[in-house]
Amino acid sequence: MEKTVLPEGVNKTNAVLAIAALGVAVLMGIAVYGFDSAIPGVHDLFHDFRHSIGISCH
């Protein structure tokens, strides 16, 4: 029988932590650079939507 140094399920835990860290990094990048850097045109889309339902801005 082969003995392993790491207990069972550690690979799954590491994968979940890696995905969570990647998600946090992406969200931080969007927070710093804005949604337009992630999805071009999204600012204008929400801007027009706000005006269409009567919310003023600026």
C-alpha positions as CSV (number, residue, x, y, z in Angstrom):
1,M,0.0,0.0,0.0
2,E,1.3,3.4,-0.9
3,K,1.4,6.0,1.8
4,T,0.9,9.6,0.8
5,V,2.2,12.7,2.6
6,L,-1.0,14.7,2.1
7,P,-4.4,13.6,3.5
8,E,-7.3,12.7,1.2
9,G,-9.2,15.7,-0.2
10,V,-6.3,18.1,-0.1
11,N,-6.3,18.4,-3.9
12,K,-10.0,19.3,-3.9
13,T,-9.4,21.9,-1.2
14,N,-6.5,23.4,-3.1
15,A,-8.5,23.6,-6.3
16,V,-11.3,25.5,-4.4
17,L,-8.9,27.9,-2.8
18,A,-7.2,28.5,-6.2
19,I,-10.5,29.2,-7.9
20,A,-11.6,31.5,-5.1
21,A,-8.2,33.4,-5.2
22,L,-8.6,33.8,-9.0
23,G,-12.1,35.1,-8.6
24,V,-11.0,37.7,-6.0
25,A,-8.1,38.8,-8.3
26,V,-10.5,39.3,-11.2
27,L,-13.0,41.3,-9.1
28,M,-10.1,43.4,-7.7
29,G,-9.0,44.2,-11.2
30,I,-12.5,45.2,-12.2
31,A,-12.8,47.3,-9.1
32,V,-9.5,49.1,-9.9
33,Y,-9.8,49.5,-13.6
34,G,-13.6,49.7,-14.0
35,F,-16.1,47.5,-15.8
36,D,-15.3,49.1,-19.1
37,S,-11.9,47.4,-19.1
38,A,-13.5,44.0,-18.5
39,I,-16.6,44.4,-20.7
40,P,-16.3,47.3,-23.2
41,G,-19.5,49.4,-23.4
42,V,-21.1,48.3,-20.1
43,H,-20.9,51.8,-18.6
44,D,-22.9,53.2,-21.5
45,L,-25.4,50.4,-21.3
46,F,-26.2,51.0,-17.7
47,H,-26.1,54.8,-18.2
48,D,-28.7,54.6,-20.9
49,F,-30.8,52.2,-18.7
50,R,-30.8,54.6,-15.8
51,H,-32.0,57.4,-18.1
52,S,-34.7,55.2,-19.6
53,I,-36.3,54.5,-16.2
54,G,-36.0,58.1,-15.1
55,I,-33.0,58.2,-12.8
56,S,-30.9,61.3,-13.3
57,C,-27.1,61.2,-13.1
58,H,-24.1,63.5,-13.2
